[in-house]
Amino acid sequence: MTDGSKDKRPYFVLTNEYPRHRKIRHLSDKAFRLHVTLLGLCNEDRNDGIISKQDLQMLGPGAGKELLKASLVHEKEPGIYQLHDYLRHQNSRKEIEELVTEKQAAGKLGGKRSAHKKWHVDRGISNPDCELCVAETG
């Protein structure tokens, strides 16, 4: 980003050694891509690493079978699968929702502070109905 700010899009974690990990390095290109795609899908859907049979087969049945054989995916019950150690490396649904709530609250507070500065501080006005004016005088 050219303005120096951090990327605000949702993201999931891949460590530097991910491509060299013993379970990953021998995957076919298609299975590798499927695993990365499933990590992103689970993060986006906030489903704690749970995928359907359709998700597992989105690039064809061979890539999904390869992930199962490499123990990167485990069948929980018929048609429902879990990405191996997903919550060990990725944020859970609860953690993502907490982060979103924190960011929203910070944004709201930033907006209040900006409006307070524009309408009160810069104009030399102290408004008793403004919690920020009250906090400054109290």
N, C-alpha and C positions, 0 to 999 in steps of 0.2 A: 504494500500500500504506500502510496507516495506521500500521504500526509502524516506518516509516522504513527498513526493509531493502529491498534491491534485489530485483527480480523474479528468481526462480531458474529460471524456465521457459526452455527453449531459444529462441533468437531468431536472426533473420537481419537483415541490414543493408539499409535503404533510406535514402538520403541525403535531405536536405530538398528538393533540387531534382529528385528522381526524377520526380514527376508533371509537371514542366515540361521534362524532357529531350526533345530533338528527336525521339527514337525513340518516346517514350512519349506525349507530349501529343496526338498525333493518333489514338491507338488508340481503338477503340470501348470502351464500358464493359465489355463481355464479354471483350474481348481484354486489357484492363487487369487485370481481375479474374483472368483465367487466368494472366497473367504473375506476378502477386503470389502466387497460389496455388501455381504451379510452384516459385517461389523457396522458399516454406515447405516444400513437399513434398520438394524436394531437400535442404534443410537437415535436415529430420526423418529422411529416409532415409540421410543421409550419403553421397550418391552423386556428389558433386563436379559436380553440374549435369547429369547424364545423365538423360534421360527417354525413355519409350517413346511409341510412336504413340498408344496408349490414353490416356496422360497428356496428351499434346498435344491430344487431341480430347475431353477430359472435359467441356467445355462446348459441344461441337459442333464440326464440322470448320471452320466459318468463323473462329472465334477463333484456332484453331491456325494456319490459313493466314495470317491477319493477322500473327501473331508471326513466321512465317517470312518474309513479305514485308518486314517492318520490320527484318529481320536481328537479331531478339532471340533467335531460335532457329535453329540450323543442323543440317541433317541430316548425321550422321556416317557412317551406313550405312543401308540400308533398314530402317525401323522404329525406329531409334535416333537420338535427337536430343541436342544439347548446348545448354544455355542460354548465350547469348553472354556472354563475359567473366565467367562465374560465379565462377571462382576468383580473379579480380582483386578482387572485392568481397565475397566470402563466405569463411568458414572452410572449409578442406578437411576431408575425413574424418579425416585424420591430426591436423590441428590440433584438431578437436572432441574426438577421443579423448584427446589430450594434456591438454586443458582438463578433461575429465571425470576423468581420472586424478589431476590436480593437486588438483581439488576434493575427490575422495574421500580423498586422502592428508591434506589439510588437515583434513577432517572427522574422520578417524581420530585424528590428532594432537590435535585439540581435545578429543575424547572421552577420550583418555589423560590429557591435562592436567587435565580436569575430575575424573576419577576419582582422579588423584594428589592433587589439592588436597583432595577430600572425605575420602579414606581415609588420607592420610599427613600432608599439611601441616596441615590443620585439627585433626588429632589429635596433632600433634607426634611422629609416628612416622617413622623413617627405615628403609625396607625395602631391604636389599641386593639383593633380586631385582627391584626396580623401577628401570628405566633412568633415570627422572627423579629419583629419590632419589639414585642414584649420580652423576648429572650435577651435582646441586646440591652434593654433598659433595666431588666430585673435582676 
